[in-house]
């Protein structure tokens, strides 16, 4: 709703929202890929340990973003 995306099926709208969000943050000079922060696949376990240490293991609006889902997101952000 934030980006007023109404065309396409759910997957297409999700992809469009991710792209618009990425473009927005990058327009502010905020990189959206882990490599821009000198992080790579070897750093993911450490990031997940920090999420766990801070009890950030059920993220998202419905608390359904588990550490496994967080791993998938981080891996996709390389």
VEXDRENBA-785793 format. One record per atom (N, C-alpha, C): atom name; residue in one letter; residue number from 1; x, z, y. Coordinates in Angstrom, 1 decimal, decimal comma, padded with zeros to 4 digits. Layout:
<rs>
r site:CA code:a pos:NUM x:X z:Z y:Y;
...
</rs>
This chain:
<rs>
r site:N code:x pos:1 x:000,8 z:000,0 y:-001,2;
r site:CA code:x pos:1 x:000,0 z:000,0 y:000,0;
r site:C code:x pos:1 x:000,9 z:000,0 y:001,3;
r site:N code:x pos:2 x:002,0 z:000,6 y:001,2;
r site:CA code:x pos:2 x:002,9 z:000,7 y:002,4;
r site:C code:x pos:2 x:003,3 z:-000,7 y:002,9;
r site:N code:x pos:3 x:003,5 z:-001,6 y:001,9;
r site:CA code:x pos:3 x:004,0 z:-002,9 y:002,3;
r site:C code:x pos:3 x:002,9 z:-003,9 y:002,4;
r site:N code:x pos:4 x:001,6 z:-003,5 y:002,1;
r site:CA code:x pos:4 x:000,4 z:-004,4 y:002,1;
r site:C code:x pos:4 x:000,6 z:-005,5 y:001,1;
r site:N code:x pos:5 x:001,1 z:-005,2 y:000,0;
r site:CA code:x pos:5 x:001,2 z:-006,2 y:-001,1;
r site:C code:x pos:5 x:000,0 z:-006,3 y:-001,9;
r site:N code:x pos:6 x:-000,7 z:-007,4 y:-001,9;
r site:CA code:x pos:6 x:-001,9 z:-007,5 y:-002,7;
r site:C code:x pos:6 x:-001,9 z:-008,7 y:-003,6;
r site:N code:x pos:7 x:-000,9 z:-009,5 y:-003,6;
r site:CA code:x pos:7 x:-000,9 z:-010,7 y:-004,4;
r site:C code:x pos:7 x:-000,2 z:-010,4 y:-005,7;
r site:N code:x pos:8 x:-000,6 z:-011,0 y:-006,8;
r site:CA code:x pos:8 x:000,1 z:-010,9 y:-008,1;
r site:C code:x pos:8 x:-000,5 z:-009,8 y:-009,0;
r site:N code:x pos:9 x:000,1 z:-009,7 y:-010,2;
r site:CA code:x pos:9 x:-000,3 z:-008,7 y:-011,1;
r site:C code:x pos:9 x:000,5 z:-007,4 y:-010,8;
r site:N code:x pos:10 x:000,3 z:-006,3 y:-011,6;
r site:CA code:x pos:10 x:000,9 z:-005,1 y:-011,3;
r site:C code:x pos:10 x:002,5 z:-005,2 y:-011,3;
r site:N code:x pos:11 x:003,0 z:-005,9 y:-012,3;
r site:CA code:x pos:11 x:004,5 z:-006,1 y:-012,3;
r site:C code:x pos:11 x:005,0 z:-006,8 y:-011,1;
r site:N code:x pos:12 x:004,3 z:-007,9 y:-010,7;
r site:CA code:x pos:12 x:004,8 z:-008,6 y:-009,5;
r site:C code:x pos:12 x:004,7 z:-007,8 y:-008,3;
r site:N code:x pos:13 x:003,6 z:-007,0 y:-008,1;
r site:CA code:x pos:13 x:003,5 z:-006,2 y:-006,9;
r site:C code:x pos:13 x:004,6 z:-005,1 y:-006,9;
r site:N code:x pos:14 x:004,9 z:-004,5 y:-008,1;
r site:CA code:x pos:14 x:005,9 z:-003,5 y:-008,2;
r site:C code:x pos:14 x:007,3 z:-004,1 y:-007,8;
r site:N code:x pos:15 x:007,6 z:-005,3 y:-008,3;
r site:CA code:x pos:15 x:008,8 z:-006,0 y:-008,0;
r site:C code:x pos:15 x:008,9 z:-006,3 y:-006,5;
r site:N code:x pos:16 x:007,8 z:-006,7 y:-005,9;
r site:CA code:x pos:16 x:007,8 z:-007,0 y:-004,5;
r site:C code:x pos:16 x:008,0 z:-005,8 y:-003,7;
r site:N code:x pos:17 x:007,4 z:-004,7 y:-004,1;
r site:CA code:x pos:17 x:007,6 z:-003,4 y:-003,4;
r site:C code:x pos:17 x:009,0 z:-002,9 y:-003,4;
r site:N code:x pos:18 x:009,6 z:-003,0 y:-004,6;
r site:CA code:x pos:18 x:011,0 z:-002,6 y:-004,8;
r site:C code:x pos:18 x:011,9 z:-003,4 y:-003,9;
r site:N code:x pos:19 x:011,7 z:-004,8 y:-003,9;
r site:CA code:x pos:19 x:012,5 z:-005,6 y:-003,0;
r site:C code:x pos:19 x:012,3 z:-005,3 y:-001,5;
r site:N code:x pos:20 x:011,1 z:-005,1 y:-001,1;
r site:CA code:x pos:20 x:010,9 z:-004,8 y:000,3;
r site:C code:x pos:20 x:011,5 z:-003,5 y:000,7;
r site:N code:x pos:21 x:011,4 z:-002,5 y:-000,2;
r site:CA code:x pos:21 x:012,0 z:-001,2 y:000,1;
r site:C code:x pos:21 x:013,5 z:-001,3 y:000,1;
r site:N code:x pos:22 x:014,1 z:-002,1 y:-000,8;
r site:CA code:x pos:22 x:015,6 z:-002,3 y:-000,8;
r site:C code:x pos:22 x:016,0 z:-003,0 y:000,5;
r site:N code:x pos:23 x:015,3 z:-004,0 y:000,9;
r site:CA code:x pos:23 x:015,6 z:-004,7 y:002,1;
r site:C code:x pos:23 x:015,5 z:-003,8 y:003,4;
r site:N code:x pos:24 x:014,5 z:-003,0 y:003,4;
r site:CA code:x pos:24 x:014,3 z:-002,0 y:004,5;
r site:C code:x pos:24 x:015,5 z:-001,1 y:004,6;
r site:N code:x pos:25 x:015,9 z:-000,4 y:003,5;
r site:CA code:x pos:25 x:017,0 z:000,5 y:003,6;
r site:C code:x pos:25 x:018,3 z:-000,2 y:003,9;
r site:N code:x pos:26 x:018,5 z:-001,4 y:003,4;
r site:CA code:x pos:26 x:019,7 z:-002,1 y:003,7;
r site:C code:x pos:26 x:019,8 z:-002,6 y:005,1;
r site:N code:x pos:27 x:018,6 z:-002,8 y:005,7;
r site:CA code:x pos:27 x:018,6 z:-003,2 y:007,1;
r site:C code:x pos:27 x:019,0 z:-002,1 y:008,0;
r site:N code:x pos:28 x:018,9 z:-000,8 y:007,5;
r site:CA code:x pos:28 x:019,3 z:000,3 y:008,2;
r site:C code:x pos:28 x:020,8 z:000,7 y:007,9;
r site:N code:x pos:29 x:021,4 z:-000,2 y:007,1;
r site:CA code:x pos:29 x:022,8 z:000,1 y:006,8;
r site:C code:x pos:29 x:023,0 z:001,1 y:005,6;
r site:N code:x pos:30 x:021,9 z:001,3 y:004,9;
r site:CA code:x pos:30 x:022,0 z:002,2 y:003,7;
r site:C code:x pos:30 x:022,0 z:001,4 y:002,4;
r site:N code:x pos:31 x:023,1 z:001,3 y:001,8;
r site:CA code:x pos:31 x:023,2 z:000,5 y:000,5;
r site:C code:x pos:31 x:022,3 z:001,1 y:-000,5;
r site:N code:x pos:32 x:021,8 z:000,2 y:-001,4;
r site:CA code:x pos:32 x:020,9 z:000,6 y:-002,5;
r site:C code:x pos:32 x:021,4 z:000,4 y:-003,9;
r site:N code:x pos:33 x:022,7 z:000,1 y:-004,0;
r site:CA code:x pos:33 x:023,4 z:000,0 y:-005,3;
r site:C code:x pos:33 x:024,4 z:001,1 y:-005,4;
r site:N code:x pos:34 x:024,6 z:001,6 y:-006,6;
r site:CA code:x pos:34 x:025,6 z:002,7 y:-006,8;
r site:C code:x pos:34 x:027,0 z:002,2 y:-006,5;
r site:N code:x pos:35 x:027,3 z:001,0 y:-006,8;
r site:CA code:x pos:35 x:028,6 z:000,5 y:-006,5;
r site:C code:x pos:35 x:029,0 z:000,6 y:-005,1;
r site:N code:x pos:36 x:028,1 z:000,5 y:-004,2;
r site:CA code:x pos:36 x:028,4 z:000,7 y:-002,8;
r site:C code:x pos:36 x:028,9 z:002,1 y:-002,4;
r site:N code:x pos:37 x:028,6 z:003,0 y:-003,3;
r site:CA code:x pos:37 x:029,1 z:004,4 y:-003,2;
r site:C code:x pos:37 x:030,2 z:004,7 y:-004,1;
r site:N code:x pos:38 x:030,9 z:003,7 y:-004,6;
r site:CA code:x pos:38 x:032,0 z:003,8 y:-005,5;
r site:C code:x pos:38 x:031,6 z:004,5 y:-006,8;
r site:N code:x pos:39 x:030,4 z:004,3 y:-007,3;
r site:CA code:x pos:39 x:029,9 z:004,9 y:-008,5;
r site:C code:x pos:39 x:029,7 z:003,8 y:-009,5;
r site:N code:x pos:40 x:030,0 z:004,1 y:-010,8;
r site:CA code:x pos:40 x:029,8 z:003,1 y:-011,9;
r site:C code:x pos:40 x:029,2 z:003,8 y:-013,1;
r site:N code:x pos:41 x:029,1 z:003,1 y:-014,2;
r site:CA code:x pos:41 x:028,4 z:003,6 y:-015,4;
r site:C code:x pos:41 x:029,1 z:004,9 y:-015,9;
r site:N code:x pos:42 x:030,4 z:005,1 y:-015,6;
r site:CA code:x pos:42 x:031,0 z:006,4 y:-016,0;
r site:C code:x pos:42 x:030,5 z:007,6 y:-015,3;
r site:N code:x pos:43 x:029,9 z:007,4 y:-014,1;
r site:CA code:x pos:43 x:029,4 z:008,5 y:-013,3;
r site:C code:x pos:43 x:028,0 z:008,9 y:-013,6;
r site:N code:x pos:44 x:027,3 z:008,1 y:-014,4;
r site:CA code:x pos:44 x:025,9 z:008,4 y:-014,7;
r site:C code:x pos:44 x:025,7 z:009,8 y:-015,4;
r site:N code:x pos:45 x:026,5 z:010,1 y:-016,4;
r site:CA code:x pos:45 x:026,3 z:011,3 y:-017,1;
r site:C code:x pos:45 x:026,5 z:012,5 y:-016,1;
r site:N code:x pos:46 x:027,4 z:012,4 y:-015,2;
r site:CA code:x pos:46 x:027,6 z:013,5 y:-014,2;
r site:C code:x pos:46 x:026,4 z:013,6 y:-013,3;
r site:N code:x pos:47 x:025,9 z:012,5 y:-012,9;
r site:CA code:x pos:47 x:024,7 z:012,5 y:-012,0;
r site:C code:x pos:47 x:023,5 z:013,2 y:-012,7;
r site:N code:x pos:48 x:023,3 z:012,8 y:-014,0;
r site:CA code:x pos:48 x:022,2 z:013,4 y:-014,7;
r site:C code:x pos:48 x:022,4 z:014,9 y:-015,0;
r site:N code:x pos:49 x:023,7 z:015,3 y:-015,2;
r site:CA code:x pos:49 x:024,0 z:016,8 y:-015,3;
r site:C code:x pos:49 x:023,6 z:017,5 y:-014,0;
r site:N code:x pos:50 x:023,9 z:016,9 y:-012,9;
r site:CA code:x pos:50 x:023,5 z:017,5 y:-011,6;
r site:C code:x pos:50 x:022,0 z:017,6 y:-011,4;
r site:N code:x pos:51 x:021,3 z:016,6 y:-011,8;
r site:CA code:x pos:51 x:019,8 z:016,6 y:-011,8;
r site:C code:x pos:51 x:019,3 z:017,8 y:-012,6;
r site:N code:x pos:52 x:019,9 z:017,9 y:-013,8;
r site:CA code:x pos:52 x:019,5 z:019,0 y:-014,8;
r site:C code:x pos:52 x:019,9 z:020,4 y:-014,2;
r site:N code:x pos:53 x:021,0 z:020,5 y:-013,6;
r site:CA code:x pos:53 x:021,5 z:021,8 y:-013,1;
r site:C code:x pos:53 x:020,6 z:022,2 y:-011,9;
r site:N code:x pos:54 x:020,0 z:021,3 y:-011,2;
r site:CA code:x pos:54 x:019,2 z:021,6 y:-010,1;
r site:C code:x pos:54 x:017,7 z:021,5 y:-010,4;
r site:N code:x pos:55 x:017,5 z:021,5 y:-011,8;
r site:CA code:x pos:55 x:016,1 z:021,5 y:-012,3;
r site:C code:x pos:55 x:015,3 z:020,3 y:-011,8;
r site:N code:x pos:56 x:015,9 z:019,2 y:-011,6;
r site:CA code:x pos:56 x:015,2 z:018,0 y:-011,1;
r site:C code:x pos:56 x:015,0 z:017,1 y:-012,4;
r site:N code:x pos:57 x:014,3 z:017,6 y:-013,3;
r site:CA code:x pos:57 x:014,1 z:016,9 y:-014,6;
r site:C code:x pos:57 x:012,7 z:016,3 y:-014,8;
r site:N code:x pos:58 x:011,8 z:016,5 y:-013,8;
r site:CA code:x pos:58 x:010,5 z:016,0 y:-013,9;
r site:C code:x pos:58 x:010,1 z:015,5 y:-012,5;
r site:N code:x pos:59 x:010,7 z:014,3 y:-012,1;
r site:CA code:x pos:59 x:010,5 z:013,8 y:-010,8;
r site:C code:x pos:59 x:009,3 z:012,9 y:-010,7;
r site:N code:x pos:60 x:009,0 z:012,5 y:-009,5;
r site:CA code:x pos:60 x:007,9 z:011,5 y:-009,3;
r site:C code:x pos:60 x:006,6 z:012,2 y:-008,9;
r site:N code:x pos:61 x:005,7 z:011,3 y:-008,5;
r site:CA code:x pos:61 x:004,4 z:011,8 y:-008,0;
r site:C code:x pos:61 x:003,6 z:012,5 y:-009,2;
r site:N code:x pos:62 x:003,9 z:012,1 y:-010,4;
r site:CA code:x pos:62 x:003,2 z:012,7 y:-011,5;
r site:C code:x pos:62 x:004,1 z:013,5 y:-012,4;
r site:N code:x pos:63 x:005,3 z:013,8 y:-011,9;
r site:CA code:x pos:63 x:006,3 z:014,5 y:-012,7;
r site:C code:x pos:63 x:006,7 z:013,9 y:-014,0;
r site:N code:x pos:64 x:006,6 z:012,6 y:-014,1;
r site:CA code:x pos:64 x:006,9 z:011,9 y:-015,3;
r site:C code:x pos:64 x:008,2 z:011,1 y:-015,4;
r site:N code:x pos:65 x:009,0 z:011,3 y:-014,4;
r site:CA code:x pos:65 x:010,3 z:010,7 y:-014,3;
r site:C code:x pos:65 x:011,3 z:011,7 y:-014,9;
r site:N code:x pos:66 x:011,5 z:011,6 y:-016,2;
r site:CA code:x pos:66 x:012,4 z:012,5 y:-017,0;
r site:C code:x pos:66 x:013,9 z:012,1 y:-016,8;
r site:N code:x pos:67 x:014,8 z:012,8 y:-017,4;
r site:CA code:x pos:67 x:016,2 z:012,5 y:-017,3;
r site:C code:x pos:67 x:016,4 z:011,1 y:-018,0;
r site:N code:x pos:68 x:015,7 z:010,8 y:-019,0;
r site:CA code:x pos:68 x:015,9 z:009,5 y:-019,7;
r site:C code:x pos:68 x:015,4 z:008,4 y:-018,8;
r site:N code:x pos:69 x:014,4 z:008,6 y:-018,1;
r site:CA code:x pos:69 x:013,9 z:007,6 y:-017,1;
r site:C code:x pos:69 x:014,9 z:007,5 y:-015,9;
r site:N code:x pos:70 x:015,4 z:008,6 y:-015,5;
r site:CA code:x pos:70 x:016,4 z:008,7 y:-014,4;
r site:C code:x pos:70 x:017,6 z:007,9 y:-014,9;
r site:N code:x pos:71 x:018,0 z:008,0 y:-016,1;
r site:CA code:x pos:71 x:019,2 z:007,3 y:-016,7;
r site:C code:x pos:71 x:018,9 z:005,7 y:-016,5;
r site:N code:x pos:72 x:017,7 z:005,3 y:-016,9;
r site:CA code:x pos:72 x:017,4 z:003,9 y:-016,9;
r site:C code:x pos:72 x:017,4 z:003,4 y:-015,4;
r site:N code:x pos:73 x:016,9 z:004,2 y:-014,5;
r site:CA code:x pos:73 x:017,0 z:003,8 y:-013,1;
r site:C code:x pos:73 x:018,4 z:003,7 y:-012,6;
r site:N code:x pos:74 x:019,2 z:004,7 y:-012,9;
r site:CA code:x pos:74 x:020,6 z:004,7 y:-012,5;
r site:C code:x pos:74 x:021,3 z:003,5 y:-013,1;
r site:N code:x pos:75 x:021,1 z:003,2 y:-014,3;
r site:CA code:x pos:75 x:021,8 z:002,1 y:-015,0;
r site:C code:x pos:75 x:021,4 z:000,8 y:-014,3;
r site:N code:x pos:76 x:020,1 z:000,7 y:-013,9;
r site:CA code:x pos:76 x:019,6 z:-000,5 y:-013,3;
r site:C code:x pos:76 x:020,2 z:-000,7 y:-011,8;
r site:N code:x pos:77 x:020,6 z:000,4 y:-011,3;
r site:CA code:x pos:77 x:021,1 z:000,5 y:-009,9;
r site:C code:x pos:77 x:022,6 z:000,2 y:-009,8;
r site:N code:x pos:78 x:023,3 z:-000,1 y:-010,9;
r site:CA code:x pos:78 x:024,7 z:-000,4 y:-010,9;
r site:C code:x pos:78 x:025,0 z:-001,6 y:-010,1;
</rs>
